Every structure is written in structure tokens, then in C-alpha cells.
Amino acid sequence: MSLFAAIKSLFVPLPEGAVRYKGFTITATPEEVGGHYRISGSISKKNQQHSFSLVDRVAGEQNCVELTHHKAKLFIDQKGEAIFS
């Protein structure tokens, strides 16, 4: 990625429930199941994307979004670019 493209990407608005982390975009998509929310989302970078859904459930939607971001960051720290392999 060129320097210009990297700088430009910083100003592109993120969708609701998304954050940037180490060049990746994490998008939380909580799934409501029986009054609780299942941790679900995607990790993307350039034209690659990895979707995930965990069995973990939490009581509040905002708590679920925060926990999704946290777990995705751990996954990025552990796997890096290998996420897309």
C-alpha cells in the first residue's frame, strides 16, 4: 500500500460497530439470540475478509461490540496476516 493510500484510508468513514487496529478493520455484527448477543464480526484488510461467530453470549449489545473488538484484536495479535490463509 502506498503512503498516499494509507493516509487516505484513515479518512474513510468506518461503518457502525467498526474500528481500525494494526492496519485491519474490525467490524462487530452482534447477533441477538434469546435476549443475549452472540459475538460475531469480521476482520478485513484490503480486499481480504475473515468472518467469525463465537458461541460466547453477553447481555448487552454494546458489551458485545466491545468484547468482539477485544477478541478480534487478540486474534490479529496471534495470527496477523495468516488470518486470511
MODELLER restraints for C-alpha pairs under 7 A, 6 or more apart:
rsr = mdl.restraints
at = mdl.atoms
rsr.add(forms.Gaussian(group=physical.xy_distance, feature=features.Distance(at['CA:17:A'], at['CA:27:A']), mean=5.63, stdev=0.5))
rsr.add(forms.Gaussian(group=physical.xy_distance, feature=features.Distance(at['CA:17:A'], at['CA:28:A']), mean=5.17, stdev=0.5))
rsr.add(forms.Gaussian(group=physical.xy_distance, feature=features.Distance(at['CA:17:A'], at['CA:65:A']), mean=6.67, stdev=0.5))
rsr.add(forms.Gaussian(group=physical.xy_distance, feature=features.Distance(at['CA:18:A'], at['CA:25:A']), mean=6.71, stdev=0.5))
rsr.add(forms.Gaussian(group=physical.xy_distance, feature=features.Distance(at['CA:18:A'], at['CA:26:A']), mean=5.34, stdev=0.5))
rsr.add(forms.Gaussian(group=physical.xy_distance, feature=features.Distance(at['CA:18:A'], at['CA:27:A']), mean=4.08, stdev=0.5))
rsr.add(forms.Gaussian(group=physical.xy_distance, feature=features.Distance(at['CA:18:A'], at['CA:28:A']), mean=6.08, stdev=0.5))
rsr.add(forms.Gaussian(group=physical.xy_distance, feature=features.Distance(at['CA:19:A'], at['CA:25:A']), mean=5.75, stdev=0.5))
rsr.add(forms.Gaussian(group=physical.xy_distance, feature=features.Distance(at['CA:19:A'], at['CA:26:A']), mean=5.30, stdev=0.5))
rsr.add(forms.Gaussian(group=physical.xy_distance, feature=features.Distance(at['CA:19:A'], at['CA:27:A']), mean=6.58, stdev=0.5))
rsr.add(forms.Gaussian(group=physical.xy_distance, feature=features.Distance(at['CA:20:A'], at['CA:26:A']), mean=6.14, stdev=0.5))
rsr.add(forms.Gaussian(group=physical.xy_distance, feature=features.Distance(at['CA:23:A'], at['CA:45:A']), mean=6.86, stdev=0.5))
rsr.add(forms.Gaussian(group=physical.xy_distance, feature=features.Distance(at['CA:24:A'], at['CA:43:A']), mean=6.54, stdev=0.5))
rsr.add(forms.Gaussian(group=physical.xy_distance, feature=features.Distance(at['CA:24:A'], at['CA:44:A']), mean=5.65, stdev=0.5))
rsr.add(forms.Gaussian(group=physical.xy_distance, feature=features.Distance(at['CA:24:A'], at['CA:45:A']), mean=4.97, stdev=0.5))
rsr.add(forms.Gaussian(group=physical.xy_distance, feature=features.Distance(at['CA:25:A'], at['CA:43:A']), mean=5.68, stdev=0.5))
rsr.add(forms.Gaussian(group=physical.xy_distance, feature=features.Distance(at['CA:25:A'], at['CA:44:A']), mean=5.19, stdev=0.5))
rsr.add(forms.Gaussian(group=physical.xy_distance, feature=features.Distance(at['CA:25:A'], at['CA:45:A']), mean=6.29, stdev=0.5))
rsr.add(forms.Gaussian(group=physical.xy_distance, feature=features.Distance(at['CA:26:A'], at['CA:42:A']), mean=5.81, stdev=0.5))
rsr.add(forms.Gaussian(group=physical.xy_distance, feature=features.Distance(at['CA:26:A'], at['CA:43:A']), mean=4.65, stdev=0.5))
rsr.add(forms.Gaussian(group=physical.xy_distance, feature=features.Distance(at['CA:26:A'], at['CA:44:A']), mean=6.58, stdev=0.5))
rsr.add(forms.Gaussian(group=physical.xy_distance, feature=features.Distance(at['CA:26:A'], at['CA:69:A']), mean=6.56, stdev=0.5))
rsr.add(forms.Gaussian(group=physical.xy_distance, feature=features.Distance(at['CA:26:A'], at['CA:72:A']), mean=6.92, stdev=0.5))
rsr.add(forms.Gaussian(group=physical.xy_distance, feature=features.Distance(at['CA:27:A'], at['CA:41:A']), mean=5.38, stdev=0.5))
rsr.add(forms.Gaussian(group=physical.xy_distance, feature=features.Distance(at['CA:27:A'], at['CA:42:A']), mean=5.25, stdev=0.5))
rsr.add(forms.Gaussian(group=physical.xy_distance, feature=features.Distance(at['CA:27:A'], at['CA:43:A']), mean=6.50, stdev=0.5))
rsr.add(forms.Gaussian(group=physical.xy_distance, feature=features.Distance(at['CA:28:A'], at['CA:40:A']), mean=6.10, stdev=0.5))
rsr.add(forms.Gaussian(group=physical.xy_distance, feature=features.Distance(at['CA:28:A'], at['CA:41:A']), mean=4.27, stdev=0.5))
rsr.add(forms.Gaussian(group=physical.xy_distance, feature=features.Distance(at['CA:28:A'], at['CA:42:A']), mean=6.65, stdev=0.5))
rsr.add(forms.Gaussian(group=physical.xy_distance, feature=features.Distance(at['CA:28:A'], at['CA:65:A']), mean=5.55, stdev=0.5))
rsr.add(forms.Gaussian(group=physical.xy_distance, feature=features.Distance(at['CA:28:A'], at['CA:68:A']), mean=6.00, stdev=0.5))
rsr.add(forms.Gaussian(group=physical.xy_distance, feature=features.Distance(at['CA:28:A'], at['CA:69:A']), mean=6.79, stdev=0.5))
rsr.add(forms.Gaussian(group=physical.xy_distance, feature=features.Distance(at['CA:29:A'], at['CA:40:A']), mean=5.28, stdev=0.5))
rsr.add(forms.Gaussian(group=physical.xy_distance, feature=features.Distance(at['CA:29:A'], at['CA:41:A']), mean=4.75, stdev=0.5))
rsr.add(forms.Gaussian(group=physical.xy_distance, feature=features.Distance(at['CA:30:A'], at['CA:37:A']), mean=5.72, stdev=0.5))
rsr.add(forms.Gaussian(group=physical.xy_distance, feature=features.Distance(at['CA:30:A'], at['CA:38:A']), mean=5.68, stdev=0.5))
rsr.add(forms.Gaussian(group=physical.xy_distance, feature=features.Distance(at['CA:30:A'], at['CA:39:A']), mean=5.60, stdev=0.5))
rsr.add(forms.Gaussian(group=physical.xy_distance, feature=features.Distance(at['CA:30:A'], at['CA:40:A']), mean=5.27, stdev=0.5))
rsr.add(forms.Gaussian(group=physical.xy_distance, feature=features.Distance(at['CA:30:A'], at['CA:61:A']), mean=6.76, stdev=0.5))
rsr.add(forms.Gaussian(group=physical.xy_distance, feature=features.Distance(at['CA:30:A'], at['CA:64:A']), mean=6.40, stdev=0.5))
rsr.add(forms.Gaussian(group=physical.xy_distance, feature=features.Distance(at['CA:30:A'], at['CA:65:A']), mean=6.58, stdev=0.5))
rsr.add(forms.Gaussian(group=physical.xy_distance, feature=features.Distance(at['CA:31:A'], at['CA:37:A']), mean=5.25, stdev=0.5))
rsr.add(forms.Gaussian(group=physical.xy_distance, feature=features.Distance(at['CA:31:A'], at['CA:38:A']), mean=5.02, stdev=0.5))
rsr.add(forms.Gaussian(group=physical.xy_distance, feature=features.Distance(at['CA:31:A'], at['CA:39:A']), mean=6.99, stdev=0.5))
rsr.add(forms.Gaussian(group=physical.xy_distance, feature=features.Distance(at['CA:31:A'], at['CA:40:A']), mean=6.63, stdev=0.5))
rsr.add(forms.Gaussian(group=physical.xy_distance, feature=features.Distance(at['CA:32:A'], at['CA:38:A']), mean=6.31, stdev=0.5))
rsr.add(forms.Gaussian(group=physical.xy_distance, feature=features.Distance(at['CA:36:A'], at['CA:57:A']), mean=5.99, stdev=0.5))
rsr.add(forms.Gaussian(group=physical.xy_distance, feature=features.Distance(at['CA:36:A'], at['CA:58:A']), mean=5.53, stdev=0.5))
rsr.add(forms.Gaussian(group=physical.xy_distance, feature=features.Distance(at['CA:36:A'], at['CA:59:A']), mean=4.80, stdev=0.5))
rsr.add(forms.Gaussian(group=physical.xy_distance, feature=features.Distance(at['CA:36:A'], at['CA:60:A']), mean=6.74, stdev=0.5))
rsr.add(forms.Gaussian(group=physical.xy_distance, feature=features.Distance(at['CA:37:A'], at['CA:57:A']), mean=5.19, stdev=0.5))
rsr.add(forms.Gaussian(group=physical.xy_distance, feature=features.Distance(at['CA:37:A'], at['CA:58:A']), mean=5.35, stdev=0.5))
rsr.add(forms.Gaussian(group=physical.xy_distance, feature=features.Distance(at['CA:37:A'], at['CA:59:A']), mean=6.33, stdev=0.5))
rsr.add(forms.Gaussian(group=physical.xy_distance, feature=features.Distance(at['CA:37:A'], at['CA:60:A']), mean=6.74, stdev=0.5))
rsr.add(forms.Gaussian(group=physical.xy_distance, feature=features.Distance(at['CA:37:A'], at['CA:61:A']), mean=6.11, stdev=0.5))
rsr.add(forms.Gaussian(group=physical.xy_distance, feature=features.Distance(at['CA:37:A'], at['CA:64:A']), mean=6.27, stdev=0.5))
rsr.add(forms.Gaussian(group=physical.xy_distance, feature=features.Distance(at['CA:38:A'], at['CA:54:A']), mean=6.69, stdev=0.5))
rsr.add(forms.Gaussian(group=physical.xy_distance, feature=features.Distance(at['CA:38:A'], at['CA:55:A']), mean=6.45, stdev=0.5))
rsr.add(forms.Gaussian(group=physical.xy_distance, feature=features.Distance(at['CA:38:A'], at['CA:56:A']), mean=5.79, stdev=0.5))
rsr.add(forms.Gaussian(group=physical.xy_distance, feature=features.Distance(at['CA:38:A'], at['CA:57:A']), mean=4.43, stdev=0.5))
rsr.add(forms.Gaussian(group=physical.xy_distance, feature=features.Distance(at['CA:38:A'], at['CA:58:A']), mean=6.71, stdev=0.5))
rsr.add(forms.Gaussian(group=physical.xy_distance, feature=features.Distance(at['CA:39:A'], at['CA:53:A']), mean=5.86, stdev=0.5))
rsr.add(forms.Gaussian(group=physical.xy_distance, feature=features.Distance(at['CA:39:A'], at['CA:54:A']), mean=5.40, stdev=0.5))
rsr.add(forms.Gaussian(group=physical.xy_distance, feature=features.Distance(at['CA:39:A'], at['CA:56:A']), mean=5.93, stdev=0.5))
rsr.add(forms.Gaussian(group=physical.xy_distance, feature=features.Distance(at['CA:39:A'], at['CA:57:A']), mean=6.28, stdev=0.5))
rsr.add(forms.Gaussian(group=physical.xy_distance, feature=features.Distance(at['CA:39:A'], at['CA:64:A']), mean=5.98, stdev=0.5))
rsr.add(forms.Gaussian(group=physical.xy_distance, feature=features.Distance(at['CA:39:A'], at['CA:68:A']), mean=5.54, stdev=0.5))
rsr.add(forms.Gaussian(group=physical.xy_distance, feature=features.Distance(at['CA:40:A'], at['CA:52:A']), mean=5.65, stdev=0.5))
rsr.add(forms.Gaussian(group=physical.xy_distance, feature=features.Distance(at['CA:40:A'], at['CA:53:A']), mean=4.14, stdev=0.5))
rsr.add(forms.Gaussian(group=physical.xy_distance, feature=features.Distance(at['CA:40:A'], at['CA:54:A']), mean=6.22, stdev=0.5))
rsr.add(forms.Gaussian(group=physical.xy_distance, feature=features.Distance(at['CA:40:A'], at['CA:68:A']), mean=6.58, stdev=0.5))
rsr.add(forms.Gaussian(group=physical.xy_distance, feature=features.Distance(at['CA:41:A'], at['CA:51:A']), mean=5.82, stdev=0.5))
rsr.add(forms.Gaussian(group=physical.xy_distance, feature=features.Distance(at['CA:41:A'], at['CA:52:A']), mean=5.56, stdev=0.5))
rsr.add(forms.Gaussian(group=physical.xy_distance, feature=features.Distance(at['CA:41:A'], at['CA:53:A']), mean=6.52, stdev=0.5))
rsr.add(forms.Gaussian(group=physical.xy_distance, feature=features.Distance(at['CA:41:A'], at['CA:68:A']), mean=6.97, stdev=0.5))
rsr.add(forms.Gaussian(group=physical.xy_distance, feature=features.Distance(at['CA:42:A'], at['CA:49:A']), mean=6.70, stdev=0.5))
rsr.add(forms.Gaussian(group=physical.xy_distance, feature=features.Distance(at['CA:42:A'], at['CA:50:A']), mean=5.48, stdev=0.5))
rsr.add(forms.Gaussian(group=physical.xy_distance, feature=features.Distance(at['CA:42:A'], at['CA:51:A']), mean=4.10, stdev=0.5))
rsr.add(forms.Gaussian(group=physical.xy_distance, feature=features.Distance(at['CA:42:A'], at['CA:52:A']), mean=5.94, stdev=0.5))
rsr.add(forms.Gaussian(group=physical.xy_distance, feature=features.Distance(at['CA:43:A'], at['CA:49:A']), mean=5.68, stdev=0.5))
rsr.add(forms.Gaussian(group=physical.xy_distance, feature=features.Distance(at['CA:43:A'], at['CA:50:A']), mean=5.21, stdev=0.5))
rsr.add(forms.Gaussian(group=physical.xy_distance, feature=features.Distance(at['CA:43:A'], at['CA:51:A']), mean=6.37, stdev=0.5))
rsr.add(forms.Gaussian(group=physical.xy_distance, feature=features.Distance(at['CA:44:A'], at['CA:50:A']), mean=6.28, stdev=0.5))
rsr.add(forms.Gaussian(group=physical.xy_distance, feature=features.Distance(at['CA:48:A'], at['CA:84:A']), mean=6.81, stdev=0.5))
rsr.add(forms.Gaussian(group=physical.xy_distance, feature=features.Distance(at['CA:49:A'], at['CA:84:A']), mean=6.92, stdev=0.5))
rsr.add(forms.Gaussian(group=physical.xy_distance, feature=features.Distance(at['CA:50:A'], at['CA:83:A']), mean=6.92, stdev=0.5))
rsr.add(forms.Gaussian(group=physical.xy_distance, feature=features.Distance(at['CA:50:A'], at['CA:84:A']), mean=6.28, stdev=0.5))
rsr.add(forms.Gaussian(group=physical.xy_distance, feature=features.Distance(at['CA:58:A'], at['CA:64:A']), mean=5.91, stdev=0.5))
